[in-house]
């Protein structure tokens, strides 16, 4: 799981976080890119709040499935999609992250023994941040 997040962070931070603004400069402009990033934030916030009310039988699997939505704005960016589609896909990606974050943290709390929780969380953070740096 941690290695898959490392790869996800590598691709997402490299393409969306670094190349995205550069591509947007030549297509939708800085204000358009601001709208895309804002839409992603709205998606994260909305689904993070909604996760307090939702229950899933397979929480981590559901979180992983929703995390796949993060590929949509990367694909849309690569296809030079119009601004409205980038905004829509960024909101969906944010929603996916909004489901995955609480699902991952809850699963850690439920399935990792308390005496190992800090060690596992440290490994998770280390490998995840390495993915961001590589990206």
PyMOL commands that place a pseudoatom at each C-alpha (Angstrom):
pseudoatom trace, name=CA, resn=UNK, resi=1, chain=A, elem=C, hetatm=0, pos=[0.000, 0.000, 0.000]
pseudoatom trace, name=CA, resn=UNK, resi=2, chain=A, elem=C, hetatm=0, pos=[2.737, 2.440, 0.969]
pseudoatom trace, name=CA, resn=UNK, resi=3, chain=A, elem=C, hetatm=0, pos=[4.703, 1.676, -2.209]
pseudoatom trace, name=CA, resn=UNK, resi=4, chain=A, elem=C, hetatm=0, pos=[1.628, 2.259, -4.368]
pseudoatom trace, name=CA, resn=UNK, resi=5, chain=A, elem=C, hetatm=0, pos=[1.176, 5.650, -2.708]
pseudoatom trace, name=CA, resn=UNK, resi=6, chain=A, elem=C, hetatm=0, pos=[4.827, 6.420, -3.366]
pseudoatom trace, name=CA, resn=UNK, resi=7, chain=A, elem=C, hetatm=0, pos=[4.285, 5.832, -7.094]
pseudoatom trace, name=CA, resn=UNK, resi=8, chain=A, elem=C, hetatm=0, pos=[1.009, 7.772, -7.025]
pseudoatom trace, name=CA, resn=UNK, resi=9, chain=A, elem=C, hetatm=0, pos=[2.660, 10.730, -5.298]
pseudoatom trace, name=CA, resn=UNK, resi=10, chain=A, elem=C, hetatm=0, pos=[5.575, 10.618, -7.724]
pseudoatom trace, name=CA, resn=UNK, resi=11, chain=A, elem=C, hetatm=0, pos=[3.368, 10.787, -10.808]
pseudoatom trace, name=CA, resn=UNK, resi=12, chain=A, elem=C, hetatm=0, pos=[0.848, 13.212, -9.391]
pseudoatom trace, name=CA, resn=UNK, resi=13, chain=A, elem=C, hetatm=0, pos=[3.334, 15.699, -7.959]
pseudoatom trace, name=CA, resn=UNK, resi=14, chain=A, elem=C, hetatm=0, pos=[5.540, 15.578, -11.021]
pseudoatom trace, name=CA, resn=UNK, resi=15, chain=A, elem=C, hetatm=0, pos=[2.839, 15.894, -13.644]
pseudoatom trace, name=CA, resn=UNK, resi=16, chain=A, elem=C, hetatm=0, pos=[0.083, 17.833, -11.907]
pseudoatom trace, name=CA, resn=UNK, resi=17, chain=A, elem=C, hetatm=0, pos=[2.173, 19.874, -9.487]
pseudoatom trace, name=CA, resn=UNK, resi=18, chain=A, elem=C, hetatm=0, pos=[5.152, 20.741, -11.678]
pseudoatom trace, name=CA, resn=UNK, resi=19, chain=A, elem=C, hetatm=0, pos=[4.165, 20.354, -15.315]
pseudoatom trace, name=CA, resn=UNK, resi=20, chain=A, elem=C, hetatm=0, pos=[0.538, 21.391, -14.752]
pseudoatom trace, name=CA, resn=UNK, resi=21, chain=A, elem=C, hetatm=0, pos=[1.217, 25.072, -14.117]
pseudoatom trace, name=CA, resn=UNK, resi=22, chain=A, elem=C, hetatm=0, pos=[3.608, 25.202, -17.066]
pseudoatom trace, name=CA, resn=UNK, resi=23, chain=A, elem=C, hetatm=0, pos=[1.093, 23.608, -19.418]
pseudoatom trace, name=CA, resn=UNK, resi=24, chain=A, elem=C, hetatm=0, pos=[-1.646, 25.869, -18.065]
pseudoatom trace, name=CA, resn=UNK, resi=25, chain=A, elem=C, hetatm=0, pos=[0.456, 28.964, -18.753]
pseudoatom trace, name=CA, resn=UNK, resi=26, chain=A, elem=C, hetatm=0, pos=[0.214, 28.191, -22.456]
pseudoatom trace, name=CA, resn=UNK, resi=27, chain=A, elem=C, hetatm=0, pos=[-3.392, 26.964, -22.507]
pseudoatom trace, name=CA, resn=UNK, resi=28, chain=A, elem=C, hetatm=0, pos=[-5.826, 28.155, -19.830]
pseudoatom trace, name=CA, resn=UNK, resi=29, chain=A, elem=C, hetatm=0, pos=[-3.649, 30.763, -18.137]
pseudoatom trace, name=CA, resn=UNK, resi=30, chain=A, elem=C, hetatm=0, pos=[-2.782, 31.379, -14.515]
pseudoatom trace, name=CA, resn=UNK, resi=31, chain=A, elem=C, hetatm=0, pos=[-6.336, 32.245, -13.460]
pseudoatom trace, name=CA, resn=UNK, resi=32, chain=A, elem=C, hetatm=0, pos=[-7.628, 29.073, -15.128]
pseudoatom trace, name=CA, resn=UNK, resi=33, chain=A, elem=C, hetatm=0, pos=[-5.033, 27.009, -13.287]
pseudoatom trace, name=CA, resn=UNK, resi=34, chain=A, elem=C, hetatm=0, pos=[-6.063, 28.720, -10.055]
pseudoatom trace, name=CA, resn=UNK, resi=35, chain=A, elem=C, hetatm=0, pos=[-9.639, 27.600, -10.699]
pseudoatom trace, name=CA, resn=UNK, resi=36, chain=A, elem=C, hetatm=0, pos=[-8.448, 24.032, -11.342]
pseudoatom trace, name=CA, resn=UNK, resi=37, chain=A, elem=C, hetatm=0, pos=[-6.457, 23.890, -8.107]
pseudoatom trace, name=CA, resn=UNK, resi=38, chain=A, elem=C, hetatm=0, pos=[-9.339, 25.479, -6.190]
pseudoatom trace, name=CA, resn=UNK, resi=39, chain=A, elem=C, hetatm=0, pos=[-11.766, 22.913, -7.580]
pseudoatom trace, name=CA, resn=UNK, resi=40, chain=A, elem=C, hetatm=0, pos=[-9.500, 20.160, -6.337]
pseudoatom trace, name=CA, resn=UNK, resi=41, chain=A, elem=C, hetatm=0, pos=[-9.476, 21.707, -2.874]
pseudoatom trace, name=CA, resn=UNK, resi=42, chain=A, elem=C, hetatm=0, pos=[-13.278, 21.949, -2.872]
pseudoatom trace, name=CA, resn=UNK, resi=43, chain=A, elem=C, hetatm=0, pos=[-13.482, 18.261, -3.795]
pseudoatom trace, name=CA, resn=UNK, resi=44, chain=A, elem=C, hetatm=0, pos=[-11.156, 17.290, -0.953]
pseudoatom trace, name=CA, resn=UNK, resi=45, chain=A, elem=C, hetatm=0, pos=[-13.074, 19.378, 1.566]
pseudoatom trace, name=CA, resn=UNK, resi=46, chain=A, elem=C, hetatm=0, pos=[-16.536, 18.233, 0.481]
pseudoatom trace, name=CA, resn=UNK, resi=47, chain=A, elem=C, hetatm=0, pos=[-15.787, 14.516, 0.556]
pseudoatom trace, name=CA, resn=UNK, resi=48, chain=A, elem=C, hetatm=0, pos=[-13.669, 14.710, 3.703]
pseudoatom trace, name=CA, resn=UNK, resi=49, chain=A, elem=C, hetatm=0, pos=[-16.652, 16.206, 5.521]
pseudoatom trace, name=CA, resn=UNK, resi=50, chain=A, elem=C, hetatm=0, pos=[-19.042, 13.710, 3.952]
pseudoatom trace, name=CA, resn=UNK, resi=51, chain=A, elem=C, hetatm=0, pos=[-16.858, 10.804, 5.096]
pseudoatom trace, name=CA, resn=UNK, resi=52, chain=A, elem=C, hetatm=0, pos=[-18.025, 11.477, 8.667]
pseudoatom trace, name=CA, resn=UNK, resi=53, chain=A, elem=C, hetatm=0, pos=[-21.465, 10.282, 7.594]
pseudoatom trace, name=CA, resn=UNK, resi=54, chain=A, elem=C, hetatm=0, pos=[-20.585, 7.438, 5.216]
pseudoatom trace, name=CA, resn=UNK, resi=55, chain=A, elem=C, hetatm=0, pos=[-19.750, 3.861, 6.123]
pseudoatom trace, name=CA, resn=UNK, resi=56, chain=A, elem=C, hetatm=0, pos=[-18.171, 1.257, 3.880]
pseudoatom trace, name=CA, resn=UNK, resi=57, chain=A, elem=C, hetatm=0, pos=[-17.709, -2.448, 4.433]
pseudoatom trace, name=CA, resn=UNK, resi=58, chain=A, elem=C, hetatm=0, pos=[-14.313, -2.419, 2.725]
pseudoatom trace, name=CA, resn=UNK, resi=59, chain=A, elem=C, hetatm=0, pos=[-13.017, 0.971, 3.724]
pseudoatom trace, name=CA, resn=UNK, resi=60, chain=A, elem=C, hetatm=0, pos=[-9.453, 0.728, 2.415]
pseudoatom trace, name=CA, resn=UNK, resi=61, chain=A, elem=C, hetatm=0, pos=[-10.513, -0.826, -0.893]
pseudoatom trace, name=CA, resn=UNK, resi=62, chain=A, elem=C, hetatm=0, pos=[-13.057, 1.942, -1.347]
pseudoatom trace, name=CA, resn=UNK, resi=63, chain=A, elem=C, hetatm=0, pos=[-10.409, 4.542, -0.583]
pseudoatom trace, name=CA, resn=UNK, resi=64, chain=A, elem=C, hetatm=0, pos=[-8.059, 3.010, -3.144]
pseudoatom trace, name=CA, resn=UNK, resi=65, chain=A, elem=C, hetatm=0, pos=[-10.814, 2.958, -5.775]
pseudoatom trace, name=CA, resn=UNK, resi=66, chain=A, elem=C, hetatm=0, pos=[-11.627, 6.618, -5.167]
pseudoatom trace, name=CA, resn=UNK, resi=67, chain=A, elem=C, hetatm=0, pos=[-7.937, 7.498, -5.308]
pseudoatom trace, name=CA, resn=UNK, resi=68, chain=A, elem=C, hetatm=0, pos=[-7.975, 6.436, -8.969]
pseudoatom trace, name=CA, resn=UNK, resi=69, chain=A, elem=C, hetatm=0, pos=[-9.973, 9.600, -9.670]
pseudoatom trace, name=CA, resn=UNK, resi=70, chain=A, elem=C, hetatm=0, pos=[-6.681, 11.439, -9.202]
pseudoatom trace, name=CA, resn=UNK, resi=71, chain=A, elem=C, hetatm=0, pos=[-5.597, 10.313, -12.653]
pseudoatom trace, name=CA, resn=UNK, resi=72, chain=A, elem=C, hetatm=0, pos=[-8.436, 12.169, -14.375]
pseudoatom trace, name=CA, resn=UNK, resi=73, chain=A, elem=C, hetatm=0, pos=[-6.975, 15.694, -14.290]
pseudoatom trace, name=CA, resn=UNK, resi=74, chain=A, elem=C, hetatm=0, pos=[-3.567, 14.359, -15.299]
pseudoatom trace, name=CA, resn=UNK, resi=75, chain=A, elem=C, hetatm=0, pos=[-5.145, 12.726, -18.349]
pseudoatom trace, name=CA, resn=UNK, resi=76, chain=A, elem=C, hetatm=0, pos=[-7.230, 15.827, -19.091]
pseudoatom trace, name=CA, resn=UNK, resi=77, chain=A, elem=C, hetatm=0, pos=[-4.128, 17.992, -18.821]
pseudoatom trace, name=CA, resn=UNK, resi=78, chain=A, elem=C, hetatm=0, pos=[-2.234, 15.737, -21.213]
pseudoatom trace, name=CA, resn=UNK, resi=79, chain=A, elem=C, hetatm=0, pos=[-5.076, 15.888, -23.727]
pseudoatom trace, name=CA, resn=UNK, resi=80, chain=A, elem=C, hetatm=0, pos=[-5.152, 19.714, -23.563]
pseudoatom trace, name=CA, resn=UNK, resi=81, chain=A, elem=C, hetatm=0, pos=[-8.772, 19.623, -22.438]
pseudoatom trace, name=CA, resn=UNK, resi=82, chain=A, elem=C, hetatm=0, pos=[-10.821, 22.792, -22.041]
pseudoatom trace, name=CA, resn=UNK, resi=83, chain=A, elem=C, hetatm=0, pos=[-10.783, 24.628, -18.735]
pseudoatom trace, name=CA, resn=UNK, resi=84, chain=A, elem=C, hetatm=0, pos=[-14.228, 23.425, -17.625]
pseudoatom trace, name=CA, resn=UNK, resi=85, chain=A, elem=C, hetatm=0, pos=[-13.162, 19.784, -18.039]
pseudoatom trace, name=CA, resn=UNK, resi=86, chain=A, elem=C, hetatm=0, pos=[-9.944, 20.355, -16.110]
pseudoatom trace, name=CA, resn=UNK, resi=87, chain=A, elem=C, hetatm=0, pos=[-11.966, 21.954, -13.303]
pseudoatom trace, name=CA, resn=UNK, resi=88, chain=A, elem=C, hetatm=0, pos=[-14.440, 19.068, -13.261]
pseudoatom trace, name=CA, resn=UNK, resi=89, chain=A, elem=C, hetatm=0, pos=[-11.738, 16.392, -13.225]
pseudoatom trace, name=CA, resn=UNK, resi=90, chain=A, elem=C, hetatm=0, pos=[-9.754, 18.252, -10.555]
pseudoatom trace, name=CA, resn=UNK, resi=91, chain=A, elem=C, hetatm=0, pos=[-12.852, 18.371, -8.337]
pseudoatom trace, name=CA, resn=UNK, resi=92, chain=A, elem=C, hetatm=0, pos=[-13.330, 14.623, -8.868]
pseudoatom trace, name=CA, resn=UNK, resi=93, chain=A, elem=C, hetatm=0, pos=[-9.664, 14.005, -8.022]
pseudoatom trace, name=CA, resn=UNK, resi=94, chain=A, elem=C, hetatm=0, pos=[-10.022, 16.058, -4.876]
pseudoatom trace, name=CA, resn=UNK, resi=95, chain=A, elem=C, hetatm=0, pos=[-13.118, 14.066, -3.954]
pseudoatom trace, name=CA, resn=UNK, resi=96, chain=A, elem=C, hetatm=0, pos=[-11.120, 10.876, -4.404]
pseudoatom trace, name=CA, resn=UNK, resi=97, chain=A, elem=C, hetatm=0, pos=[-8.426, 12.159, -2.071]
pseudoatom trace, name=CA, resn=UNK, resi=98, chain=A, elem=C, hetatm=0, pos=[-11.130, 13.245, 0.350]
pseudoatom trace, name=CA, resn=UNK, resi=99, chain=A, elem=C, hetatm=0, pos=[-12.339, 9.658, 0.554]
pseudoatom trace, name=CA, resn=UNK, resi=100, chain=A, elem=C, hetatm=0, pos=[-8.914, 8.047, 0.588]
pseudoatom trace, name=CA, resn=UNK, resi=101, chain=A, elem=C, hetatm=0, pos=[-7.385, 10.165, 3.373]
pseudoatom trace, name=CA, resn=UNK, resi=102, chain=A, elem=C, hetatm=0, pos=[-9.911, 9.301, 6.085]
pseudoatom trace, name=CA, resn=UNK, resi=103, chain=A, elem=C, hetatm=0, pos=[-10.136, 5.714, 4.819]
pseudoatom trace, name=CA, resn=UNK, resi=104, chain=A, elem=C, hetatm=0, pos=[-6.365, 5.254, 5.119]
pseudoatom trace, name=CA, resn=UNK, resi=105, chain=A, elem=C, hetatm=0, pos=[-6.074, 6.872, 8.539]
pseudoatom trace, name=CA, resn=UNK, resi=106, chain=A, elem=C, hetatm=0, pos=[-9.066, 4.947, 9.895]
pseudoatom trace, name=CA, resn=UNK, resi=107, chain=A, elem=C, hetatm=0, pos=[-7.726, 1.674, 8.530]
pseudoatom trace, name=CA, resn=UNK, resi=108, chain=A, elem=C, hetatm=0, pos=[-4.361, 2.318, 10.175]
pseudoatom trace, name=CA, resn=UNK, resi=109, chain=A, elem=C, hetatm=0, pos=[-6.049, 2.950, 13.518]
pseudoatom trace, name=CA, resn=UNK, resi=110, chain=A, elem=C, hetatm=0, pos=[-8.224, -0.146, 13.227]
pseudoatom trace, name=CA, resn=UNK, resi=111, chain=A, elem=C, hetatm=0, pos=[-5.721, -2.685, 11.915]
pseudoatom trace, name=CA, resn=UNK, resi=112, chain=A, elem=C, hetatm=0, pos=[-2.283, -1.718, 13.214]
pseudoatom trace, name=CA, resn=UNK, resi=113, chain=A, elem=C, hetatm=0, pos=[-1.503, -2.525, 16.853]
pseudoatom trace, name=CA, resn=UNK, resi=114, chain=A, elem=C, hetatm=0, pos=[-0.981, 0.575, 19.015]
pseudoatom trace, name=CA, resn=UNK, resi=115, chain=A, elem=C, hetatm=0, pos=[2.630, -0.321, 19.814]
pseudoatom trace, name=CA, resn=UNK, resi=116, chain=A, elem=C, hetatm=0, pos=[3.478, -0.365, 16.074]
pseudoatom trace, name=CA, resn=UNK, resi=117, chain=A, elem=C, hetatm=0, pos=[1.343, 2.576, 14.931]
pseudoatom trace, name=CA, resn=UNK, resi=118, chain=A, elem=C, hetatm=0, pos=[4.017, 5.279, 15.153]
pseudoatom trace, name=CA, resn=UNK, resi=119, chain=A, elem=C, hetatm=0, pos=[6.568, 3.131, 13.320]
pseudoatom trace, name=CA, resn=UNK, resi=120, chain=A, elem=C, hetatm=0, pos=[4.160, 2.239, 10.516]
pseudoatom trace, name=CA, resn=UNK, resi=121, chain=A, elem=C, hetatm=0, pos=[3.023, 5.868, 10.206]
pseudoatom trace, name=CA, resn=UNK, resi=122, chain=A, elem=C, hetatm=0, pos=[6.651, 6.988, 10.016]
pseudoatom trace, name=CA, resn=UNK, resi=123, chain=A, elem=C, hetatm=0, pos=[7.410, 4.515, 7.231]
pseudoatom trace, name=CA, resn=UNK, resi=124, chain=A, elem=C, hetatm=0, pos=[4.265, 5.633, 5.442]
pseudoatom trace, name=CA, resn=UNK, resi=125, chain=A, elem=C, hetatm=0, pos=[5.235, 9.311, 5.630]
pseudoatom trace, name=CA, resn=UNK, resi=126, chain=A, elem=C, hetatm=0, pos=[8.838, 8.662, 4.620]
pseudoatom trace, name=CA, resn=UNK, resi=127, chain=A, elem=C, hetatm=0, pos=[8.008, 6.598, 1.548]
pseudoatom trace, name=CA, resn=UNK, resi=128, chain=A, elem=C, hetatm=0, pos=[5.165, 8.917, 0.532]
pseudoatom trace, name=CA, resn=UNK, resi=129, chain=A, elem=C, hetatm=0, pos=[7.334, 12.027, 0.761]
pseudoatom trace, name=CA, resn=UNK, resi=130, chain=A, elem=C, hetatm=0, pos=[10.130, 10.323, -1.183]
pseudoatom trace, name=CA, resn=UNK, resi=131, chain=A, elem=C, hetatm=0, pos=[7.591, 9.852, -3.981]
pseudoatom trace, name=CA, resn=UNK, resi=132, chain=A, elem=C, hetatm=0, pos=[6.803, 13.574, -3.940]
pseudoatom trace, name=CA, resn=UNK, resi=133, chain=A, elem=C, hetatm=0, pos=[10.502, 14.470, -4.079]
pseudoatom trace, name=CA, resn=UNK, resi=134, chain=A, elem=C, hetatm=0, pos=[11.148, 12.061, -6.939]
pseudoatom trace, name=CA, resn=UNK, resi=135, chain=A, elem=C, hetatm=0, pos=[8.160, 13.470, -8.836]
for i in range(1, 135): cmd.bond("trace and resi %d" % i, "trace and resi %d" % (i + 1))
show_as sticks, trace
zoom trace
